[in-house]
Amino acid sequence: MPLGGFDEEWLNKLREANDLVALMSTYMPLKRMGRKYWANCPFHHEKSPSLCINEDEQYYHCFGCGESGNVISFVMKMESLDFLDAVDFLAKRCGMEVPTFSGNADLREKKKKKDRALALMSIAKEHYKQMLKSDAGKP
């Protein structure tokens, strides 16, 4: 059964190709302590590390806020992406080709609407930004 619209075997290859520790180290400094890595959690404010990364099993867990997951969920949270965009992000990062999405049509339609709304908001943002810089925006 496809997981999230993608073959589970392909998703496992994607996760294996994107080492969690290597990816997370591009976002924050990690400190190795024993067999695990520790860092200050990027999902809440803290002074001492409570985010634990298990390199062997490729998952993370924050003992402060309870946030946990794998490489896909980390990218979703850090980059504010949905599942499909996070998969695409990771596939590009490791040079894998994304297979055809075989999820339900409703999910594809929701993504299409969301992407269109985001594109329209970006156009509106640029319009208002230009208006504020123009003479009409001075008053």
trRosetta pair geometry for C-beta under 8 A, 3 or more apart (Angstrom, degrees):
i j d omega theta_ij theta_ji phi_ij phi_ji
1 8 7.4 49 75 -27 59 119
2 5 5.6 14 142 -149 129 12
2 6 5.9 148 -166 64 99 15
2 7 5.8 -58 -113 -79 80 41
2 8 7.2 -171 -138 -32 32 73
2 102 5.0 -175 -61 79 169 112
2 103 6.8 -135 115 -77 133 61
3 6 6.2 -38 69 69 70 72
3 7 7.6 32 23 156 81 13
3 8 4.5 82 -7 -86 121 82
3 11 5.6 -74 72 8 122 156
4 11 7.3 98 44 -87 116 147
4 83 5.3 -123 -161 158 133 145
4 84 7.9 -169 160 -69 108 66
4 87 7.6 167 118 -51 135 141
4 103 6.5 -39 158 -84 40 126
5 84 7.4 -7 61 -90 141 99
5 101 4.6 10 154 -167 126 85
5 102 5.4 166 -166 61 66 49
5 103 2.5 -50 -88 -42 114 101
5 104 7.6 -110 -87 8 102 51
5 107 6.6 -140 -56 89 134 148
6 10 5.6 -106 166 78 104 120
6 11 5.3 118 103 -56 120 101
6 87 6.6 174 -28 -150 155 158
6 98 8.0 -78 -108 -164 128 82
6 99 6.3 125 -138 59 89 108
6 101 6.8 -50 -67 -119 77 62
6 102 7.3 131 -85 31 30 87
6 103 7.8 -20 -26 -45 56 97
7 10 4.3 81 70 7 97 107
7 11 7.0 -170 90 -8 49 84
7 99 6.6 12 10 58 106 158
7 102 7.9 52 -48 28 72 129
8 11 5.6 -54 -147 37 35 112
8 12 6.4 39 153 -22 66 102
9 12 5.7 -51 -151 32 31 113
9 13 6.7 33 150 -18 62 103
10 13 5.6 -52 -153 35 36 112
10 14 6.4 40 148 -22 66 103
10 99 5.8 -61 -140 1 171 131
11 14 5.4 -50 -148 34 36 116
11 15 6.4 37 153 -19 66 102
11 72 7.7 -18 -163 -52 104 148
11 87 7.5 -61 -114 -123 89 118
12 15 5.7 -52 -148 36 33 111
12 16 6.3 32 153 -18 65 107
13 16 5.7 -56 -146 39 31 112
13 17 6.2 31 155 -21 66 109
13 96 7.2 145 121 -121 108 150
14 17 5.8 -57 -146 36 28 110
14 18 6.5 0 161 5 63 111
14 72 7.7 56 114 -70 120 109
14 87 6.7 -1 177 -149 165 82
14 90 5.7 83 176 116 107 124
14 91 6.2 -47 -126 -80 116 78
14 94 7.4 161 -146 47 61 139
14 96 6.1 -133 -103 62 81 163
15 18 6.4 -74 -146 51 27 92
15 58 6.3 110 165 141 108 151
15 70 6.1 -21 -133 162 125 132
15 71 5.5 155 -137 36 74 121
15 72 6.9 -63 -90 -27 94 99
16 58 8.0 -97 -94 -66 49 166
17 90 7.8 123 84 160 102 97
17 94 4.0 109 144 168 118 163
17 96 6.1 123 71 -39 170 128
18 22 7.7 -139 -176 70 54 109
18 23 5.7 37 172 -53 96 132
18 71 4.9 147 105 167 114 156
18 90 4.9 -60 -48 -159 158 108
18 93 6.2 61 -104 90 113 128
18 94 5.5 -116 -65 -41 81 131
19 22 4.1 67 81 14 110 112
19 23 6.5 174 86 -11 55 86
19 55 7.8 13 -172 -149 101 88
19 58 7.5 -117 -146 -113 50 106
19 71 7.8 158 126 -89 11 139
20 23 5.8 -60 -146 40 29 110
20 24 6.0 21 162 -14 67 111
20 53 6.1 -171 125 -164 116 114
20 55 7.0 -162 65 -117 102 53
20 58 4.8 148 -11 -151 127 73
20 59 7.2 -132 -88 -60 172 14
20 60 6.6 -168 174 -38 134 99
20 70 6.9 -105 -87 -168 127 59
20 71 4.8 -129 -89 -75 81 93
20 74 7.0 116 -142 5 93 154
21 24 6.0 -57 -139 41 26 105
21 25 6.2 30 159 -25 62 109
21 30 6.6 -153 -158 99 84 175
21 37 5.7 124 -124 -3 107 154
21 53 5.8 134 -92 135 78 139
21 55 5.0 -1 -39 -105 133 101
22 25 5.9 -56 -148 31 26 113
22 26 7.4 30 152 -24 57 98
23 26 6.1 -56 -168 21 36 110
23 27 7.6 16 146 -6 64 106
23 71 5.9 97 32 -140 158 103
23 74 6.9 118 114 99 129 138
23 75 7.4 -61 175 -66 141 97
23 93 7.8 48 -105 156 106 160
24 27 5.8 -63 -160 39 46 107
24 28 6.5 -36 167 45 80 92
24 30 6.3 79 109 -62 107 129
24 37 7.7 147 85 103 135 142
24 39 7.0 -162 154 7 121 157
24 53 6.0 -152 48 -96 163 152
24 60 7.0 123 -81 -71 152 144
24 74 6.6 -67 -81 -178 95 154
25 28 7.3 -91 -128 69 30 51
25 29 7.4 33 -144 -129 72 29
25 30 5.1 -75 -94 5 87 118
27 42 6.4 -46 146 -53 123 158
27 78 6.0 -67 -113 -146 154 148
28 39 5.0 101 117 -175 127 140
28 40 6.8 -136 -171 58 138 78
28 42 5.9 -145 -49 -57 139 113
29 39 6.6 164 88 -125 51 103
30 37 4.4 5 178 180 121 125
30 38 7.0 137 -162 64 70 33
30 39 4.9 -57 -105 -63 64 113
30 53 6.7 -38 -137 27 131 140
31 37 6.7 143 69 -160 35 70
31 38 5.2 -32 66 64 91 86
31 39 6.9 149 14 -77 76 60
31 49 6.8 -125 38 -45 117 165
32 36 7.6 164 -149 94 59 33
32 37 5.4 -42 -94 -99 59 74
32 38 7.9 149 -103 16 13 75
33 36 6.2 -21 68 73 78 79
33 37 7.4 124 20 -121 72 25
33 38 5.4 8 12 -2 121 120
35 54 7.9 23 123 -140 95 70
35 55 7.3 -131 165 38 72 103
35 56 6.9 -5 166 -19 117 120
36 52 5.4 -4 168 -167 139 95
36 53 6.3 153 -172 71 82 51
36 54 5.8 -39 -115 -95 99 56
36 55 7.1 -179 -121 -1 45 85
37 52 7.4 139 77 -161 50 47
37 53 4.2 -18 64 58 101 109
37 55 6.5 82 -9 -46 106 103
38 49 4.1 91 155 143 105 144
38 50 7.9 41 -160 -50 100 6
38 51 6.6 134 -160 76 55 60
38 52 5.9 -20 -100 -101 74 60
38 53 7.4 -161 -72 16 27 81
39 42 7.9 -6 126 -30 120 85
39 49 5.5 179 118 -131 5 112
39 51 4.8 -35 68 71 78 115
39 53 7.1 30 6 -16 106 115
40 46 5.5 -172 -153 76 91 97
40 47 7.7 -62 -118 -180 122 7
40 48 7.4 -175 -97 133 88 11
40 49 5.3 -92 -64 -94 51 63
40 50 7.6 42 -132 21 44 69
40 51 6.7 43 131 13 11 112
41 44 5.5 14 99 44 123 79
41 46 5.8 58 36 18 94 131
41 49 7.8 126 -27 -150 67 53
41 50 5.7 -38 -25 67 114 90
41 51 4.1 142 -82 -51 75 113
41 62 4.3 56 -104 -124 137 133
41 64 5.6 -141 7 47 147 125
41 65 6.1 178 139 15 161 114
41 67 6.8 130 -159 45 127 123
42 51 7.7 11 2 -50 66 162
42 78 6.7 35 100 -106 146 97
43 62 6.5 -133 49 -17 120 164
43 65 5.6 -132 101 66 111 155
43 67 4.7 54 57 -14 164 163
43 77 6.7 -25 -91 165 117 135
44 62 7.4 135 26 158 110 153
44 64 5.9 -145 71 116 133 122
44 65 4.3 148 -9 -56 140 136
44 67 7.8 172 -10 -7 103 125
46 49 7.7 122 112 -96 126 17
46 50 5.9 -77 166 10 169 115
46 64 5.5 -81 -77 -110 146 171
50 62 5.5 63 112 -165 94 75
50 63 4.6 -119 -177 57 98 85
50 64 3.9 95 93 -29 156 103
50 65 7.9 120 99 2 130 70
51 60 6.2 6 -178 -178 95 114
51 61 7.5 173 -151 90 55 33
51 62 4.6 -27 -97 -97 75 84
51 63 7.9 -157 -78 13 29 70
51 64 7.7 -51 -54 19 67 106
51 67 7.9 -21 -112 73 101 104
52 60 6.7 164 86 -156 48 63
52 61 5.4 -13 60 63 96 80
52 62 7.5 166 16 -92 68 32
52 63 6.8 49 -7 -23 111 102
53 59 7.8 -171 -149 99 55 35
53 60 4.7 -23 -102 -102 73 91
54 57 4.6 0 121 47 125 97
54 58 7.1 -62 93 -1 81 15
54 59 5.4 6 49 58 108 74
54 60 7.3 -172 16 -85 71 38
54 61 7.8 25 -11 7 105 98
55 58 7.1 20 -168 -75 29 53
58 70 6.0 38 131 -142 92 94
58 71 6.5 -39 176 -29 108 101
59 68 6.6 32 168 180 106 95
59 69 6.7 -148 -150 119 86 19
59 70 5.4 -53 -102 -88 75 67
60 67 7.8 -3 111 116 102 86
60 68 6.1 -163 96 -140 58 60
60 69 6.6 -8 53 56 85 57
60 70 7.8 151 14 -101 77 22
60 74 6.4 72 25 -80 134 123
61 66 8.0 -31 -168 -158 83 33
61 67 7.5 170 -149 92 41 49
61 68 3.9 4 -106 -105 74 114
62 65 5.0 7 108 46 134 81
62 66 6.4 -34 79 19 88 13
62 67 4.6 29 24 50 122 84
62 68 6.8 -148 17 -64 66 69
63 66 7.9 39 -140 -75 20 45
67 77 7.2 101 -164 -138 131 168
69 72 7.4 -103 158 71 116 67
69 73 2.9 -82 166 77 151 142
69 74 6.0 -177 87 -45 111 68
69 77 7.5 143 38 -13 148 129
70 73 5.6 91 46 18 60 99
70 74 7.0 -109 109 -8 31 96
71 74 5.7 -54 -146 34 30 115
71 75 6.6 28 157 -16 64 105
71 90 6.6 101 133 -116 113 141
72 75 6.0 -57 -152 37 30 107
72 76 6.4 34 150 -22 64 106
72 83 7.1 32 167 -141 119 75
72 86 5.3 102 -164 130 74 127
72 87 6.6 9 -130 -76 115 69
72 90 6.7 -72 -97 -20 71 153
73 76 5.3 -49 -146 33 36 118
73 77 6.3 31 157 -16 66 107
73 86 7.9 54 -81 169 20 165
74 77 6.0 -61 -150 40 28 106
74 78 6.0 14 160 -9 67 115
75 78 6.0 -59 -131 46 28 102
75 79 5.5 -7 180 14 68 119
75 81 6.3 -24 137 45 86 128
75 86 4.4 137 99 -149 112 100
75 89 5.6 -180 176 86 139 136
75 90 6.0 -137 -21 -55 168 102
76 79 7.1 -70 -127 52 11 86
76 80 7.9 33 171 -129 48 10
76 81 5.3 -108 -124 72 52 79
76 82 7.0 18 -136 -152 102 13
76 83 6.5 -8 -96 -84 131 49
76 86 4.4 -45 -69 -67 76 150
77 80 7.7 9 -176 -72 22 43
79 85 7.8 -138 110 123 123 112
79 86 7.0 153 59 -101 122 82
79 89 6.5 137 65 -110 170 170
81 85 3.9 -131 -167 95 111 115
81 86 4.5 149 100 -60 125 78
81 89 6.3 -134 -46 -18 177 139
82 85 5.2 85 51 17 70 103
82 86 6.9 -134 97 -9 31 94
82 111 6.6 -151 80 -112 157 99
82 114 7.3 81 -30 97 145 160
83 86 5.7 -59 -145 36 28 111
83 87 6.4 28 157 -19 65 105
84 87 5.8 -53 -150 34 30 111
84 88 6.4 29 151 -17 63 107
84 101 6.8 2 -124 -104 117 142
84 111 5.9 9 32 -119 149 152
85 88 5.4 -52 -147 38 35 114
85 89 6.2 44 151 -25 66 103
86 89 5.5 -47 -146 32 32 117
86 90 6.4 27 156 -13 64 106
87 90 6.0 -58 -149 40 29 106
87 91 6.2 30 154 -21 65 109
87 98 6.5 104 130 -124 102 118
88 91 5.7 -55 -143 36 29 112
88 92 6.4 28 158 -17 64 105
88 98 5.7 -23 -104 -65 70 153
89 92 6.2 -61 -154 36 25 107
89 93 6.4 28 150 -25 62 110
90 93 5.3 -51 -147 31 34 118
90 94 6.6 3 164 5 67 106
90 96 8.0 -4 120 42 74 119
91 94 6.7 -74 -149 50 27 87
91 95 7.9 -99 166 73 57 11
91 96 4.3 -95 -150 75 80 94
91 97 7.0 33 176 -176 124 2
91 98 4.8 127 88 -65 175 88
92 95 7.5 34 -168 -73 29 31
98 101 7.9 -1 153 -53 109 82
101 108 6.8 142 109 -88 135 110
103 107 4.7 -48 132 63 128 141
103 108 6.5 154 81 -43 100 89
104 107 5.2 98 66 5 80 100
104 108 7.4 -151 101 -1 45 88
105 108 5.6 -57 -151 41 40 112
105 109 6.0 41 152 -23 71 106
106 109 5.7 -55 -146 36 30 111
106 110 6.4 32 154 -20 64 104
107 110 5.8 -51 -148 34 31 112
107 111 6.5 30 154 -18 63 105
108 111 5.7 -55 -150 37 32 111
108 112 6.3 34 152 -22 65 106
109 112 5.6 -52 -147 35 32 113
109 113 6.4 31 154 -17 65 105
110 113 5.8 -56 -149 37 31 110
110 114 6.2 30 153 -19 66 108
111 114 5.6 -55 -145 38 31 112
111 115 6.2 31 156 -19 66 107
112 115 5.9 -54 -146 37 28 110
112 116 6.4 28 154 -19 62 107
113 116 5.7 -56 -148 37 30 111
113 117 6.3 30 154 -19 65 106
114 117 5.7 -55 -148 36 30 111
114 118 6.3 29 154 -17 65 107
115 118 5.7 -55 -147 38 31 111
115 119 6.4 32 153 -20 64 106
116 119 5.7 -54 -148 36 31 112
116 120 6.4 30 153 -18 65 106
117 120 5.7 -55 -148 38 31 111
117 121 6.3 32 154 -19 65 106
118 121 5.7 -53 -145 37 31 111
118 122 6.4 36 153 -22 63 104
119 122 5.7 -53 -151 33 31 114
119 123 6.7 33 151 -18 64 103
120 123 5.6 -51 -150 34 35 112
120 124 6.4 34 151 -17 66 105
121 124 5.5 -53 -145 39 34 112
121 125 6.2 42 152 -25 66 103
122 125 5.5 -48 -146 32 31 116
122 126 6.6 31 154 -17 62 103
123 126 5.9 -56 -152 36 31 109
123 127 6.4 34 150 -22 64 106
124 127 5.5 -52 -148 34 33 115
124 128 6.4 25 158 -12 67 106
125 128 6.2 -61 -148 41 28 103
125 129 6.1 30 154 -23 64 110
126 129 5.5 -54 -143 36 30 115
126 130 6.4 30 157 -17 64 105
127 130 6.0 -61 -154 37 27 108
127 131 6.4 26 150 -20 64 108
128 131 5.3 -50 -143 36 36 115
128 132 6.3 38 157 -21 66 102
129 132 6.0 -53 -150 33 29 110
129 133 6.7 21 152 -12 61 109
130 133 5.8 -61 -150 40 33 108
130 134 6.3 37 152 -31 67 107
131 134 5.7 -53 -147 26 33 114
131 136 6.1 -58 -163 84 80 112
131 137 5.0 129 140 -66 63 116
132 137 4.0 165 -133 -168 27 153
133 137 6.3 45 22 47 21 146
134 137 5.2 101 56 4 69 101
134 138 8.0 -105 105 -22 47 82
135 138 5.8 -32 -162 -3 43 118
136 139 7.8 -53 -178 24 39 95
